[in-house]
Amino acid sequence: MAKQIIVTTLIFLALVGAGLAEIFVVNNHFTALEEQLVAAYEKAENKTLTEQEYDIIWDDWKNRRECVEYFLNHLDFTEMDFRMAECHAYVAQQDFDSAQAQLDVLIELSRHIPHMLIPTPEHIL
């Protein structure tokens, strides 16, 4: 009986630890992405954002996506990918107002997606 309680407790602790690690990894990646997007938003606001600068952010997103796609729903990444691509087109055309709108959505997504991992009743049910 005592062995079963110990094994059950160890399994429970392993699951909680894995969940916390998941939240930590995803939060770190999306926080760093959010910082890059905020900087890009400010440059777009000043109409100084270049295509090369945006390409660095987009390439970084592709690398981050590979790390976090083990933890998250791929539909979330599809939305990010579409928004990133659309923003890239606006930056290339120097349509900074539209780029700002997309960057605003991307910033909000980078805040919202990790929040969905937190096990609250709203997210579980």
DSSP file with accessible surface (Angstrom, degrees, kcal/mol):
  #  RESIDUE AA STRUCTURE BP1 BP2  ACC     N-H-->O    O-->H-N    N-H-->O    O-->H-N    TCO  KAPPA ALPHA  PHI   PSI    X-CA   Y-CA   Z-CA
    1    1 A M     >        0   0  165      0, 0.0     4,-1.8     0, 0.0     5,-0.2   0.000 360.0 360.0 360.0 -43.8    0.0    0.0    0.0
    2    2 A A  H  >  +     0   0   67      1,-0.2     4,-2.4     2,-0.2     5,-0.2   0.875 360.0  55.3 -65.9 -35.4    2.8    2.5    0.9
    3    3 A K  H  > S+     0   0  171      1,-0.2     4,-2.8     2,-0.2    -1,-0.2   0.893 106.1  51.5 -64.5 -38.6    4.6    1.7   -2.4
    4    4 A Q  H  > S+     0   0  128      2,-0.2     4,-2.6     1,-0.2    -1,-0.2   0.901 110.0  48.7 -66.0 -38.5    1.4    2.6   -4.3
    5    5 A I  H  X S+     0   0   95     -4,-1.8     4,-2.6     2,-0.2    -2,-0.2   0.925 112.9  47.8 -66.9 -41.6    1.1    5.9   -2.6
    6    6 A I  H  X S+     0   0  101     -4,-2.4     4,-2.7     2,-0.2    -2,-0.2   0.937 113.8  46.5 -64.9 -45.9    4.8    6.7   -3.2
    7    7 A V  H  X S+     0   0   80     -4,-2.8     4,-2.5     2,-0.2     5,-0.2   0.929 113.4  49.0 -63.0 -44.3    4.6    5.8   -6.9
    8    8 A T  H  X S+     0   0   93     -4,-2.6     4,-2.5    -5,-0.2    -2,-0.2   0.919 112.1  49.1 -61.6 -42.5    1.3    7.7   -7.3
    9    9 A T  H  X S+     0   0   68     -4,-2.6     4,-2.7     2,-0.2    -2,-0.2   0.916 111.0  49.8 -64.1 -43.0    2.9   10.8   -5.6
   10   10 A L  H  X S+     0   0  107     -4,-2.7     4,-2.4     2,-0.2    -2,-0.2   0.906 111.6  48.2 -63.7 -41.3    6.0   10.5   -7.8
   11   11 A I  H  X S+     0   0   99     -4,-2.5     4,-2.4     2,-0.2    -2,-0.2   0.931 112.1  49.5 -64.0 -44.2    3.9   10.3  -10.9
   12   12 A F  H  X S+     0   0  129     -4,-2.5     4,-2.5     1,-0.2    -2,-0.2   0.930 112.0  47.9 -60.4 -46.2    1.8   13.3   -9.8
   13   13 A L  H  X S+     0   0   99     -4,-2.7     4,-2.8     1,-0.2    -1,-0.2   0.887 110.2  52.5 -64.0 -37.2    5.0   15.4   -9.0
   14   14 A A  H  X S+     0   0   65     -4,-2.4     4,-2.5     2,-0.2    -1,-0.2   0.912 110.6  47.7 -64.2 -41.8    6.5   14.4  -12.4
   15   15 A L  H  X S+     0   0  119     -4,-2.4     4,-2.3     2,-0.2    -2,-0.2   0.916 113.1  47.3 -65.8 -42.6    3.3   15.6  -14.2
   16   16 A V  H  X S+     0   0   63     -4,-2.5     4,-2.5     2,-0.2    -2,-0.2   0.930 112.7  50.1 -64.2 -42.7    3.2   18.9  -12.2
   17   17 A G  H  X S+     0   0   36     -4,-2.8     4,-2.5     1,-0.2    -2,-0.2   0.912 110.5  49.2 -61.8 -42.0    6.9   19.4  -12.9
   18   18 A A  H  X S+     0   0   62     -4,-2.5     4,-2.4     2,-0.2    -1,-0.2   0.905 111.0  50.7 -64.9 -39.4    6.4   18.8  -16.7
   19   19 A G  H  X S+     0   0   23     -4,-2.3     4,-2.3     2,-0.2    -2,-0.2   0.914 111.2  47.4 -64.0 -42.3    3.5   21.2  -16.7
   20   20 A L  H  X S+     0   0  110     -4,-2.5     4,-2.6     2,-0.2    -2,-0.2   0.901 111.5  50.8 -66.3 -40.3    5.6   23.9  -15.0
   21   21 A A  H  X S+     0   0   52     -4,-2.5     4,-2.8     2,-0.2     5,-0.2   0.911 109.2  52.3 -62.5 -40.9    8.5   23.3  -17.4
   22   22 A E  H  X S+     0   0   53     -4,-2.4     4,-2.4     2,-0.2     5,-0.3   0.943 111.0  46.0 -59.5 -48.7    6.1   23.6  -20.3
   23   23 A I  H  X S+     0   0   35     -4,-2.3     4,-2.7     1,-0.2     5,-0.2   0.926 113.6  50.0 -61.5 -42.9    4.7   27.0  -19.0
   24   24 A F  H  X S+     0   0  131     -4,-2.6     4,-2.3     2,-0.2    -2,-0.2   0.941 112.6  45.4 -62.6 -48.6    8.3   28.2  -18.3
   25   25 A V  H  X S+     0   0   48     -4,-2.8     4,-2.1     2,-0.2     5,-0.2   0.946 116.2  44.8 -63.0 -48.7    9.6   27.3  -21.8
   26   26 A V  H  X S+     0   0    0     -4,-2.4     4,-2.6    -5,-0.2     5,-0.3   0.930 113.1  50.7 -64.6 -44.4    6.6   28.7  -23.7
   27   27 A N  H  X S+     0   0   55     -4,-2.7     4,-2.5    -5,-0.3     5,-0.2   0.907 109.5  51.1 -59.7 -43.0    6.5   31.9  -21.6
   28   28 A N  H  X S+     0   0   80     -4,-2.3     4,-2.0    -5,-0.2    -1,-0.2   0.928 112.5  45.6 -61.4 -44.9   10.2   32.6  -22.2
   29   29 A H  H  X S+     0   0   41     -4,-2.1     4,-2.0     1,-0.2    -2,-0.2   0.926 116.6  43.7 -65.9 -44.2    9.9   32.2  -26.0
   30   30 A F  H  X S+     0   0    4     -4,-2.6     4,-2.6     2,-0.2    -1,-0.2   0.823 110.5  55.2 -75.5 -28.1    6.8   34.3  -26.3
   31   31 A T  H  X S+     0   0   63     -4,-2.5     4,-2.1    -5,-0.3    -1,-0.2   0.932 110.2  46.5 -66.6 -43.9    8.1   37.0  -24.0
   32   32 A A  H  X S+     0   0   24     -4,-2.0     4,-1.8    -5,-0.2    -2,-0.2   0.911 113.5  48.9 -63.9 -40.8   11.3   37.4  -26.1
   33   33 A L  H  X S+     0   0    1     -4,-2.0     4,-2.6     1,-0.2    -2,-0.2   0.922 108.5  53.7 -64.0 -42.9    9.1   37.4  -29.2
   34   34 A E  H  X S+     0   0   41     -4,-2.6     4,-2.7     1,-0.2     5,-0.2   0.913 106.2  52.7 -59.1 -41.8    6.8   40.1  -27.7
   35   35 A E  H  X S+     0   0  131     -4,-2.1     4,-2.1     1,-0.2    -1,-0.2   0.914 110.4  47.7 -61.2 -41.5    9.8   42.3  -27.0
   36   36 A Q  H  X S+     0   0   53     -4,-1.8     4,-2.3     1,-0.2    -1,-0.2   0.906 112.3  49.2 -65.2 -41.6   11.0   42.1  -30.6
   37   37 A L  H  X S+     0   0    0     -4,-2.6     4,-2.6     2,-0.2    -2,-0.2   0.880 109.0  52.0 -67.8 -37.8    7.5   42.8  -31.9
   38   38 A V  H  X S+     0   0   45     -4,-2.7     4,-2.3     2,-0.2    -1,-0.2   0.923 110.4  48.9 -64.0 -42.5    7.1   45.8  -29.6
   39   39 A A  H  X S+     0   0   45     -4,-2.1     4,-2.1     1,-0.2    -2,-0.2   0.912 112.2  48.7 -62.9 -40.7   10.4   47.2  -30.9
   40   40 A A  H  X S+     0   0    2     -4,-2.3     4,-2.7     2,-0.2    -2,-0.2   0.890 108.6  54.2 -65.6 -38.7    9.2   46.6  -34.5
   41   41 A Y  H  X S+     0   0   63     -4,-2.6     4,-2.5     2,-0.2    -2,-0.2   0.925 108.2  49.2 -60.2 -44.5    5.9   48.3  -33.7
   42   42 A E  H  X S+     0   0  104     -4,-2.3     4,-1.7     1,-0.2    -1,-0.2   0.901 111.8  48.5 -64.0 -39.4    7.8   51.4  -32.4
   43   43 A K  H  <>S+     0   0   81     -4,-2.1     5,-3.2     2,-0.2     6,-0.7   0.890 111.1  50.1 -67.5 -38.2    9.9   51.4  -35.6
   44   44 A A  H ><5S+     0   0    0     -4,-2.7     3,-1.0     3,-0.2    -2,-0.2   0.887 107.5  54.8 -65.8 -36.3    6.9   51.1  -37.8
   45   45 A E  H 3<5S+     0   0  104     -4,-2.5    -1,-0.2     1,-0.3    -2,-0.2   0.881 112.5  42.4 -63.1 -36.0    5.3   54.0  -35.8
   46   46 A N  T 3<5S-     0   0  111     -4,-1.7    -1,-0.3    -5,-0.2    -2,-0.2   0.388 113.8-122.6 -88.2   0.3    8.3   56.1  -36.7
   47   47 A K  T < 5S+     0   0  115     -3,-1.0    -3,-0.2    -4,-0.2    -2,-0.1   0.830  83.7 110.9  60.3  38.3    8.3   54.7  -40.2
   48   48 A T      < +     0   0   80     -5,-3.2     2,-0.3    -6,-0.1    -4,-0.2   0.366  34.5 121.6-119.3   2.2   11.8   53.4  -39.9
   49   49 A L        -     0   0    6     -6,-0.7     2,-0.2    -9,-0.1    45,-0.1  -0.531  47.9-156.6 -71.9 125.9   11.2   49.6  -39.9
   50   50 A T     >  -     0   0   57     -2,-0.3     4,-2.1     1,-0.1     5,-0.2  -0.657  26.4-117.4-101.2 162.0   13.1   47.9  -42.7
   51   51 A E  H  > S+     0   0   72     -2,-0.2     4,-2.6     1,-0.2     5,-0.1   0.875 115.7  54.6 -63.3 -37.8   12.3   44.7  -44.4
   52   52 A Q  H  > S+     0   0  131      2,-0.2     4,-1.5     1,-0.2    -1,-0.2   0.901 107.5  49.4 -64.3 -40.8   15.7   43.3  -43.2
   53   53 A E  H  > S+     0   0   58      1,-0.2     4,-1.4     2,-0.2    -1,-0.2   0.912 112.8  47.2 -64.5 -40.8   14.9   44.1  -39.6
   54   54 A Y  H  X S+     0   0    0     -4,-2.1     4,-2.7     1,-0.2    -2,-0.2   0.886 105.7  59.3 -68.8 -36.5   11.5   42.4  -39.9
   55   55 A D  H  X S+     0   0   47     -4,-2.6     4,-2.9     1,-0.2     5,-0.2   0.863 101.7  55.0 -59.2 -35.9   13.1   39.4  -41.6
   56   56 A I  H  X S+     0   0  114     -4,-1.5     4,-2.3     2,-0.2    -1,-0.2   0.930 110.2  45.5 -62.9 -43.2   15.2   38.9  -38.5
   57   57 A I  H  X S+     0   0   15     -4,-1.4     4,-2.5     2,-0.2    -2,-0.2   0.926 113.6  49.3 -65.9 -42.8   12.1   38.8  -36.3
   58   58 A W  H  X S+     0   0   47     -4,-2.7     4,-2.1     2,-0.2    -2,-0.2   0.926 111.9  47.6 -65.3 -43.1   10.3   36.5  -38.7
   59   59 A D  H  X S+     0   0   85     -4,-2.9     4,-1.9     1,-0.2    -1,-0.2   0.903 111.1  52.1 -63.7 -39.4   13.3   34.1  -38.9
   60   60 A D  H  X S+     0   0   38     -4,-2.3     4,-2.6    -5,-0.2    -2,-0.2   0.906 107.3  52.9 -62.8 -40.3   13.5   34.2  -35.1
   61   61 A W  H  X S+     0   0    1     -4,-2.5     4,-3.0     1,-0.2    -2,-0.2   0.922 106.1  53.3 -60.4 -42.5    9.8   33.3  -34.9
   62   62 A K  H  X S+     0   0   72     -4,-2.1     4,-1.4     1,-0.2    -1,-0.2   0.907 111.3  46.0 -61.2 -39.9   10.3   30.3  -37.1
   63   63 A N  H  X S+     0   0   97     -4,-1.9     4,-1.0     2,-0.2    -1,-0.2   0.908 114.2  47.4 -68.4 -42.1   13.1   29.0  -34.8
   64   64 A R  H  X S+     0   0   48     -4,-2.6     4,-1.9     1,-0.2     3,-0.4   0.882 105.9  59.4 -65.5 -38.9   11.0   29.7  -31.7
   65   65 A R  H  X S+     0   0   53     -4,-3.0     4,-1.9     1,-0.2    -1,-0.2   0.902 100.9  55.2 -58.5 -40.7    8.0   27.9  -33.3
   66   66 A E  H  < S+     0   0  110     -4,-1.4    -1,-0.2     1,-0.2     4,-0.2   0.851 109.7  47.5 -61.3 -33.4   10.0   24.7  -33.6
   67   67 A C  H  < S+     0   0   61     -4,-1.0     3,-0.3    -3,-0.4    -1,-0.2   0.848 119.8  35.1 -76.2 -35.2   10.8   24.8  -29.9
   68   68 A V  H >X S+     0   0    1     -4,-1.9     3,-1.9     1,-0.2     4,-1.1   0.563  90.3  88.3-101.0  -6.2    7.3   25.4  -28.6
   69   69 A E  T 3< S+     0   0   59     -4,-1.9    -1,-0.2     1,-0.3    -2,-0.1   0.667  79.6  67.6 -71.5  -8.8    5.1   23.5  -31.1
   70   70 A Y  T 34 S+     0   0  190     -3,-0.3    -1,-0.3    -4,-0.2    -2,-0.1   0.746 109.0  36.9 -72.7 -22.9    5.5   20.4  -28.9
   71   71 A F  T <4 S+     0   0   73     -3,-1.9     2,-0.3   -49,-0.1    -2,-0.2   0.653 111.2  57.9-102.6 -23.0    3.4   22.2  -26.3
   72   72 A L  S  < S-     0   0   20     -4,-1.1     2,-0.2     1,-0.1     5,-0.0  -0.761  85.4 -90.6-120.1 163.6    0.8   24.2  -28.2
   73   73 A N    >>  -     0   0   92     -2,-0.3     3,-1.1     1,-0.1     4,-0.8  -0.426  31.9-135.4 -67.1 134.3   -2.0   23.8  -30.6
   74   74 A H  H 3> S+     0   0  109      1,-0.3     4,-1.9     2,-0.2    -1,-0.1   0.722 100.1  69.8 -70.2 -18.6   -0.8   24.2  -34.2
   75   75 A L  H 3> S+     0   0  123      1,-0.2     4,-2.0     2,-0.2    -1,-0.3   0.863  94.6  56.5 -65.9 -32.0   -3.8   26.4  -35.1
   76   76 A D  H <> S+     0   0   49     -3,-1.1     4,-1.9     1,-0.2    -1,-0.2   0.902 108.0  47.5 -63.3 -38.9   -2.2   29.1  -32.8
   77   77 A F  H  X S+     0   0    4     -4,-0.8     4,-3.0     2,-0.2    -2,-0.2   0.853 106.4  57.3 -71.6 -33.8    0.9   28.9  -34.9
   78   78 A T  H  X S+     0   0   54     -4,-1.9     4,-2.7     2,-0.2     5,-0.2   0.935 107.2  48.4 -61.7 -44.6   -1.0   29.1  -38.2
   79   79 A E  H  X S+     0   0   71     -4,-2.0     4,-2.4     1,-0.2     5,-0.2   0.930 113.2  47.4 -60.9 -45.6   -2.5   32.4  -37.0
   80   80 A M  H  X S+     0   0    0     -4,-1.9     4,-2.8     1,-0.2    -2,-0.2   0.925 111.9  50.7 -61.5 -44.4    0.9   33.7  -36.1
   81   81 A D  H  X S+     0   0   43     -4,-3.0     4,-2.5     2,-0.2    -2,-0.2   0.921 111.4  47.1 -60.3 -45.9    2.4   32.6  -39.4
   82   82 A F  H  X S+     0   0  134     -4,-2.7     4,-2.4     1,-0.2    -1,-0.2   0.919 114.3  46.8 -63.0 -44.3   -0.4   34.3  -41.4
   83   83 A R  H  X S+     0   0   69     -4,-2.4     4,-2.6    -5,-0.2    -2,-0.2   0.896 112.0  50.8 -65.7 -40.0   -0.1   37.5  -39.5
   84   84 A M  H  X S+     0   0    0     -4,-2.8     4,-2.3    -5,-0.2    -2,-0.2   0.923 112.0  47.3 -62.0 -44.2    3.7   37.4  -39.8
   85   85 A A  H  X S+     0   0   41     -4,-2.5     4,-2.0     2,-0.2    -2,-0.2   0.913 113.0  48.0 -65.1 -42.7    3.5   36.9  -43.5
   86   86 A E  H  X S+     0   0   77     -4,-2.4     4,-2.0     1,-0.2    -2,-0.2   0.922 111.7  49.9 -65.3 -41.8    0.9   39.7  -43.9
   87   87 A C  H  X S+     0   0    0     -4,-2.6     4,-2.6     1,-0.2     5,-0.2   0.903 107.0  55.8 -62.8 -38.8    3.0   42.1  -41.8
   88   88 A H  H  X S+     0   0   35     -4,-2.3     4,-2.7     1,-0.2    -1,-0.2   0.917 106.3  50.5 -59.6 -43.3    6.1   41.2  -43.9
   89   89 A A  H  X S+     0   0   38     -4,-2.0     4,-1.9     1,-0.2    -1,-0.2   0.914 110.9  48.8 -62.1 -42.0    4.2   42.2  -47.1
   90   90 A Y  H  <>S+     0   0   53     -4,-2.0     5,-2.8     2,-0.2     4,-0.4   0.897 111.6  48.7 -65.8 -40.4    3.2   45.6  -45.5
   91   91 A V  H ><5S+     0   0    3     -4,-2.6     3,-1.2     3,-0.2    -2,-0.2   0.927 110.1  51.8 -65.1 -42.5    6.7   46.3  -44.4
   92   92 A A  H 3<5S+     0   0   44     -4,-2.7    -1,-0.2     1,-0.3    -2,-0.2   0.871 113.8  44.1 -61.5 -35.0    8.0   45.5  -47.8
   93   93 A Q  T 3<5S-     0   0  135     -4,-1.9    -1,-0.3    -5,-0.2    -2,-0.2   0.441 112.0-123.3 -86.2  -2.5    5.5   47.9  -49.3
   94   94 A Q  T < 5 +     0   0  144     -3,-1.2     2,-1.3    -4,-0.4    -3,-0.2   0.806  61.0 148.6  58.6  34.0    6.3   50.4  -46.6
   95   95 A D     >< +     0   0   55     -5,-2.8     4,-2.1     1,-0.2    -1,-0.2  -0.701  17.5 172.2 -91.8  80.3    2.6   50.5  -45.6
   96   96 A F  H  >  +     0   0   21     -2,-1.3     4,-2.5     1,-0.2    -1,-0.2   0.786  67.9  58.9 -70.2 -28.5    3.5   51.2  -42.0
   97   97 A D  H  > S+     0   0  106      2,-0.2     4,-1.8     1,-0.2    -1,-0.2   0.943 111.3  41.4 -65.3 -45.0    0.0   51.9  -40.8
   98   98 A S  H  > S+     0   0   37      2,-0.2     4,-2.2     1,-0.2    -2,-0.2   0.878 113.4  54.2 -69.0 -36.5   -1.1   48.4  -41.9
   99   99 A A  H  X S+     0   0    0     -4,-2.1     4,-2.9     1,-0.2    -2,-0.2   0.917 106.9  51.9 -62.6 -40.8    2.1   46.9  -40.6
  100  100 A Q  H  X S+     0   0   27     -4,-2.5     4,-2.5     1,-0.2    -1,-0.2   0.900 107.3  52.5 -61.6 -41.1    1.4   48.5  -37.2
  101  101 A A  H  X S+     0   0   55     -4,-1.8     4,-1.8     2,-0.2    -1,-0.2   0.926 112.7  44.2 -61.9 -44.0   -2.1   47.0  -37.2
  102  102 A Q  H  X S+     0   0   18     -4,-2.2     4,-2.7     1,-0.2    -2,-0.2   0.900 112.5  51.9 -67.4 -40.6   -0.6   43.5  -37.8
  103  103 A L  H  X S+     0   0    0     -4,-2.9     4,-2.7     2,-0.2    -2,-0.2   0.886 106.6  54.6 -63.6 -36.6    2.1   44.0  -35.3
  104  104 A D  H  X S+     0   0   92     -4,-2.5     4,-2.1     2,-0.2    -1,-0.2   0.923 110.4  45.6 -61.2 -43.7   -0.5   45.0  -32.7
  105  105 A V  H  X S+     0   0   45     -4,-1.8     4,-2.7     2,-0.2    -2,-0.2   0.919 112.1  51.7 -65.6 -42.3   -2.3   41.8  -33.3
  106  106 A L  H  X S+     0   0    0     -4,-2.7     4,-2.4     2,-0.2    -2,-0.2   0.897 108.6  51.1 -62.7 -39.0    1.0   39.8  -33.2
  107  107 A I  H  X S+     0   0    9     -4,-2.7     4,-1.1     2,-0.2    -1,-0.2   0.937 111.3  47.9 -63.0 -44.7    1.9   41.4  -29.8
  108  108 A E  H  X S+     0   0  107     -4,-2.1     4,-2.5     1,-0.2     3,-0.5   0.909 111.6  50.0 -64.0 -41.1   -1.5   40.5  -28.4
  109  109 A L  H  X S+     0   0   31     -4,-2.7     4,-2.7     1,-0.2    -1,-0.2   0.897 106.1  55.9 -63.8 -38.4   -1.2   36.9  -29.7
  110  110 A S  H  < S+     0   0    1     -4,-2.4    -1,-0.2     1,-0.2    -2,-0.2   0.749 114.0  41.2 -68.3 -20.0    2.3   36.6  -28.1
  111  111 A R  H  X S+     0   0  118     -4,-1.1     4,-0.8    -3,-0.5    -2,-0.2   0.814 118.1  46.0 -88.1 -37.2    0.7   37.6  -24.8
  112  112 A H  H  X S+     0   0   84     -4,-2.5     4,-1.3    -5,-0.2    -2,-0.2   0.893 102.2  60.7 -76.9 -42.4   -2.5   35.4  -25.2
  113  113 A I  H >< S+     0   0    1     -4,-2.7     3,-0.8     1,-0.2     4,-0.4   0.931 107.5  43.3 -59.8 -48.4   -1.0   32.1  -26.4
  114  114 A P  H >4 S+     0   0    4      0, 0.0     3,-1.6     0, 0.0     4,-0.4   0.869 107.0  62.9 -65.5 -30.6    1.1   31.4  -23.4
  115  115 A H  H >< S+     0   0   92     -4,-0.8     3,-1.3     1,-0.3    -2,-0.2   0.828  91.7  65.8 -60.8 -29.8   -1.7   32.5  -21.1
  116  116 A M  T << S+     0   0   80     -4,-1.3    -1,-0.3    -3,-0.8     4,-0.1   0.682  91.6  63.9 -68.5 -15.8   -3.8   29.6  -22.5
  117  117 A L  T <  S+     0   0   33     -3,-1.6    -1,-0.3    -4,-0.4    -2,-0.2   0.693  75.2 102.8 -79.7 -18.6   -1.4   27.1  -20.9
  118  118 A I  S <  S-     0   0   64     -3,-1.3     2,-2.1    -4,-0.4     5,-0.2  -0.511  80.8-124.8 -70.5 123.5   -2.2   28.2  -17.4
  119  119 A P        +     0   0   90      0, 0.0    -1,-0.1     0, 0.0    -2,-0.1  -0.454  53.0 148.0 -75.9  79.6   -4.6   25.6  -15.9
  120  120 A T    >>  -     0   0   34     -2,-2.1     4,-1.9    -4,-0.1     3,-0.7  -0.739  62.6-106.5-103.2 161.5   -7.5   27.7  -14.9
  121  121 A P  H 3> S+     0   0   87      0, 0.0     4,-2.5     0, 0.0    -1,-0.1   0.880 120.1  56.9 -56.6 -35.2  -11.1   26.4  -14.9
  122  122 A E  H 34 S+     0   0  146      1,-0.2     0, 0.0     2,-0.2     0, 0.0   0.856 111.1  42.4 -63.5 -36.7  -11.8   28.5  -18.0
  123  123 A H  H <4 S+     0   0   52     -3,-0.7    -1,-0.2    -5,-0.2    -7,-0.0   0.766 116.5  47.3 -81.4 -26.2   -9.0   26.9  -19.9
  124  124 A I  H  <        0   0  118     -4,-1.9    -2,-0.2     0, 0.0    -1,-0.1   0.880 360.0 360.0 -82.3 -41.9   -9.8   23.3  -18.8
  125  125 A L     <        0   0  178     -4,-2.5    -5,-0.0    -5,-0.2    -3,-0.0  -0.159 360.0 360.0 -81.7 360.0  -13.5   23.3  -19.3
